[in-house]
Amino acid sequence: MLALDWWSSEIFSMIVGLLHDTAQLAAHVAAANLYNLVYTFTLGLSSAVGILVGLSIGKGNVSIAHAGSRCGLVVSVLSGAVIGALLVLGSRLIAELYAPGQVLVHHYLYYIIPIIALSMLTSSAQASLAGTCKGLGYQKTAAMSNFKGLYLVMLPLGTYMCLWTSLGVAGAWIARVSGTLVVSVLLHRKLSALDWDTIAIDARARMNRDREDAKTTREYH
């Protein structure tokens, strides 16, 4: 799942390079670096949600797993909102730190940073829901949702908006917001349709089988 996300970011960098505009490319590199930096906090919350949900499901505590998933989603989105607000408030300082004295790069960053702030909301929701999927053992579901949203929506839309509209590099980041929003919606719909009680029962059955297999192996040796 993470690989799909990182690869899409690298592809976007190549697409922005096709603009043949060094100022826009510099702004994109600075924005991508900033996004990756603040996104690490969201990834930490995603891992925490996955661990909590996985342990709770393994113990058969479905209500705790549900509560952990919902709480993780709320905390992730709220933290994304706080981080986004801080980015917007500090946009001038950030632009100066990344590109001292580069007025044209600053101009593009002033447009991109508010979009990054918005993407923190959708990316935070995406990461939290993906963490829940990992905890439930539905990694394939999360990976397929990422593929649909990032590669079938974000990249084509971003390519068009970046290269064939006046938005330029900002269009690529608007497409990221759209793509992560699509992924979040797909994951939420899938998780809402799952029978968590059945998943917990299956998880307990697998654990019991694993114990029996381990016991048989020890007795054999």
C-alpha positions in Angstrom: 0.0 0.0 0.0 2.7 2.4 0.9 4.7 1.5 -2.2 1.7 2.5 -4.4 1.5 5.8 -2.7 5.3 6.6 -2.9 5.4 5.5 -6.5 2.5 7.7 -7.5 4.4 10.7 -5.9 7.5 9.9 -7.9 5.5 9.7 -11.1 4.0 13.1 -10.3 7.5 14.6 -10.0 8.3 13.3 -13.5 5.0 14.7 -14.8 5.7 18.2 -13.3 9.2 18.0 -14.9 7.4 17.9 -18.3 6.4 21.5 -17.7 10.0 22.5 -18.4 9.6 25.2 -15.7 12.3 25.2 -13.1 10.4 27.4 -10.7 7.3 25.1 -10.7 9.5 22.0 -10.4 11.4 23.6 -7.5 8.1 24.5 -5.8 6.8 20.9 -6.3 10.0 19.4 -4.9 9.7 21.7 -1.8 6.0 20.9 -1.4 6.6 17.1 -1.8 9.4 17.3 0.8 7.1 19.2 3.2 4.2 16.8 2.6 6.3 13.7 3.2 7.6 15.3 6.4 4.2 16.0 8.0 2.7 12.8 6.6 5.0 10.7 8.9 2.8 11.7 11.8 -0.3 10.4 10.0 1.5 7.2 9.2 2.3 6.7 12.9 -1.4 7.0 13.7 -2.3 4.6 10.9 0.1 2.0 12.4 -1.4 2.5 15.9 -4.9 2.0 14.6 -3.9 -1.1 12.7 -2.2 -2.6 15.9 -5.2 -1.7 18.1 -7.8 -3.1 15.7 -5.7 -6.3 15.0 -5.2 -7.1 18.7 -8.8 -6.4 19.6 -10.1 -8.6 16.8 -7.7 -11.3 17.8 -9.0 -11.2 21.3 -12.6 -11.2 20.1 -13.3 -7.7 21.4 -15.2 -6.4 18.4 -16.6 -3.4 20.2 -13.2 -2.2 21.1 -12.0 -2.7 17.5 -14.9 -0.7 16.3 -14.3 2.1 18.8 -10.5 2.1 18.0 -11.2 2.4 14.3 -13.6 5.3 14.8 -11.4 7.1 17.3 -8.4 6.7 15.1 -10.3 8.2 12.1 -11.4 11.2 14.2 -8.0 11.8 15.7 -6.3 11.4 12.3 -8.6 13.9 10.6 -8.4 16.4 13.5 -4.6 16.2 13.6 -4.6 16.6 9.8 -6.7 19.7 10.2 -4.3 21.2 12.8 -1.3 20.4 10.7 -2.9 21.9 7.7 -3.8 25.1 9.6 -0.3 25.4 10.8 1.0 25.0 7.3 -1.2 27.8 6.0 -0.4 30.1 8.8 3.3 29.5 8.3 3.3 29.4 4.5 5.5 32.5 4.1 8.1 31.3 6.5 8.1 27.8 4.9 8.5 29.3 1.4 11.5 31.3 2.6 13.1 28.4 4.4 12.8 26.1 1.3 13.7 28.7 -1.3 15.4 31.8 0.2 15.0 34.8 -2.1 13.3 32.9 -4.9 10.3 35.1 -5.5 8.8 33.0 -8.3 9.1 29.8 -6.3 7.5 31.5 -3.4 4.6 32.5 -5.7 3.9 28.9 -6.6 4.3 27.6 -3.0 1.7 30.1 -1.8 -0.8 28.4 -4.1 0.3 24.9 -3.3 0.6 25.0 0.5 -3.2 25.5 1.1 -3.8 22.6 -1.2 -1.4 20.5 0.8 -3.3 21.6 4.0 -6.5 20.3 2.4 -4.8 17.1 1.3 -3.8 16.4 4.9 -7.5 15.9 5.7 -8.1 13.4 2.9 -4.7 11.7 3.4 -5.2 11.4 7.1 -8.6 9.7 6.6 -7.1 7.4 3.9 -4.2 6.4 6.2 -6.4 5.7 9.2 -8.9 3.6 7.2 -6.0 1.7 5.6 -4.7 1.0 9.1 -8.1 -0.5 10.0 -8.0 -2.7 6.9 -4.5 -3.9 7.9 -5.7 -4.7 11.4 -8.6 -6.7 10.0 -6.3 -8.6 7.6 -7.8 -6.9 4.5 -4.5 -5.6 3.0 -5.6 -6.5 -0.5 -8.7 -4.4 -0.2 -6.6 -1.4 1.0 -4.1 -1.9 -1.8 -6.8 -2.2 -4.5 -8.5 1.0 -3.2 -5.2 2.8 -3.3 -4.6 1.6 -6.9 -8.1 2.8 -8.0 -7.9 6.2 -6.3 -4.3 7.0 -7.0 -3.6 5.4 -10.4 -7.1 5.5 -12.1 -8.2 8.9 -10.7 -5.3 10.9 -9.3 -2.6 10.4 -12.0 -4.8 10.8 -15.1 -6.5 13.9 -13.6 -3.2 15.3 -12.3 -1.6 14.8 -15.7 -4.4 16.7 -17.5 -4.6 19.5 -14.9 -0.9 19.9 -14.7 0.1 19.8 -18.4 -3.1 21.0 -20.2 -4.6 23.6 -18.0 -3.3 26.9 -16.6 -3.1 25.4 -13.1 0.3 23.9 -13.7 1.9 22.3 -10.6 -1.1 23.3 -8.5 -3.2 21.0 -10.6 -1.1 18.0 -9.6 -1.8 18.7 -6.0 -5.5 19.3 -6.5 -5.5 15.8 -8.2 -3.9 14.4 -5.1 -6.7 15.7 -2.9 -9.2 14.1 -5.3 -7.4 10.8 -5.5 -7.0 10.4 -1.7 -10.6 11.4 -1.2 -11.7 8.6 -3.6 -9.5 6.1 -1.7 -11.1 7.2 1.6 -14.6 6.8 0.3 -13.8 3.3 -1.1 -12.2 2.2 2.1 -15.1 3.6 4.2 -17.7 1.8 2.1 -15.8 -1.5 2.3 -15.3 -1.3 6.1 -19.0 -0.4 6.6 -20.1 -3.4 4.7 -17.9 -5.9 6.6 -19.3 -8.2 9.3 -16.7 -7.6 12.1 -18.1 -10.4 14.3 -17.4 -13.0 11.5 -13.9 -11.6 11.0 -13.2 -12.0 14.8 -14.5 -15.6 14.7 -12.3 -16.4 11.7 -9.3 -14.8 13.4 -9.8 -16.9 16.5 -10.2 -20.0 14.4 -6.9 -19.3 12.6 -5.1 -18.7 15.9 -6.4 -22.0 17.3 -5.2 -23.8 14.1 -1.8 -22.2 14.4 -1.5 -23.3 18.0 -2.4 -26.8 17.1 0.1 -26.8 14.2 2.8 -25.5 16.5 2.0 -28.2 19.1 2.0 -30.9 16.5 5.4 -29.7 15.2 6.9 -29.7 18.7 5.6 -33.2 19.4 6.9 -34.5 16.1 10.4 -33.2 16.8 
